[in-house]
Amino acid sequence: MPTHVIQFRDKEQHKQAIMVLLEVPVSRMGLPDLKMVVSDEHIQALKRANVEFTDITKRVGPNGVKAEQTCRTDASEAAIFGRIFADGRQALTPELARHILALEFNDEDKARMHELAVKNQEGRISAEELQDLDSFIKVADLVAILQSKARKLLRTRS
């Protein structure tokens, strides 16, 4: 999946993008300085929502992308879990895949994530709250990986 590093002009655009991208079932990664690492699916969602951004990705080949700012996405908990989960793909049944696709945060957690994201964007977040936000992001990334694998399995079986 091609990735892009995008940057926003100001905190308001960045906040607007976060709200739009919460609806996209593919993981993304926030970076400092109003930047994000996103997929093509994220780019399309931002364009549909008329959110302004600048794609600052440097392409290095027809199938590869190299970002201006490098993140260790291969070492993130979500990426590691995805590799482990991929190795056990034989155990994923259509029934389990449908169950995974139904996973979502409850309303209380969604409200808390929104509150923490707003505080973070406004620079009012405490160290403890930042850890909470990071935990939510990690879990969301893991769920997104599981759901991606589930969608893939169900597509190939239908």
BELUR-V865617 format. One record per backbone hydrogen bond with DSSP energy under -0.5 kcal/mol. NH is the residue of the N-H (numbers start at 1). CO is the residue of the C=O. If there is no record, write none. Layout:
nh=NH co=CO
nh=NH co=CO
This chain:
nh=4 co=38
nh=6 co=4
nh=6 co=36
nh=7 co=54
nh=8 co=34
nh=14 co=10
nh=15 co=11
nh=16 co=12
nh=17 co=13
nh=18 co=14
nh=19 co=15
nh=20 co=16
nh=21 co=17
nh=22 co=18
nh=23 co=20
nh=24 co=21
nh=25 co=23
nh=26 co=24
nh=29 co=37
nh=31 co=35
nh=35 co=31
nh=35 co=32
nh=36 co=6
nh=37 co=29
nh=38 co=4
nh=38 co=36
nh=40 co=2
nh=43 co=39
nh=44 co=40
nh=45 co=41
nh=46 co=42
nh=47 co=43
nh=48 co=44
nh=49 co=45
nh=50 co=47
nh=51 co=46
nh=52 co=50
nh=54 co=7
nh=56 co=5
nh=56 co=54
nh=58 co=66
nh=59 co=57
nh=60 co=64
nh=61 co=64
nh=66 co=58
nh=70 co=68
nh=73 co=71
nh=75 co=72
nh=76 co=73
nh=80 co=76
nh=81 co=77
nh=82 co=78
nh=83 co=79
nh=84 co=80
nh=85 co=81
nh=86 co=82
nh=87 co=83
nh=88 co=84
nh=88 co=85
nh=89 co=86
nh=91 co=88
nh=92 co=89
nh=93 co=91
nh=97 co=93
nh=98 co=94
nh=99 co=95
nh=100 co=96
nh=101 co=97
nh=102 co=98
nh=102 co=99
nh=103 co=100
nh=110 co=106
nh=111 co=107
nh=112 co=108
nh=113 co=109
nh=114 co=110
nh=115 co=111
nh=116 co=112
nh=117 co=113
nh=118 co=114
nh=119 co=115
nh=120 co=116
nh=121 co=117
nh=122 co=118
nh=123 co=119
nh=123 co=120
nh=124 co=119
nh=125 co=119
nh=130 co=126
nh=131 co=127
nh=132 co=128
nh=133 co=129
nh=134 co=130
nh=135 co=131
nh=136 co=132
nh=137 co=133
nh=138 co=134
nh=139 co=135
nh=140 co=136
nh=141 co=137
nh=142 co=138
nh=143 co=139
nh=144 co=140
nh=145 co=141
nh=146 co=142
nh=147 co=143
nh=148 co=144
nh=149 co=145
nh=150 co=146
nh=151 co=147
nh=152 co=148
nh=153 co=149
nh=154 co=150
nh=155 co=151
nh=156 co=152
nh=157 co=153
nh=158 co=154
nh=158 co=155
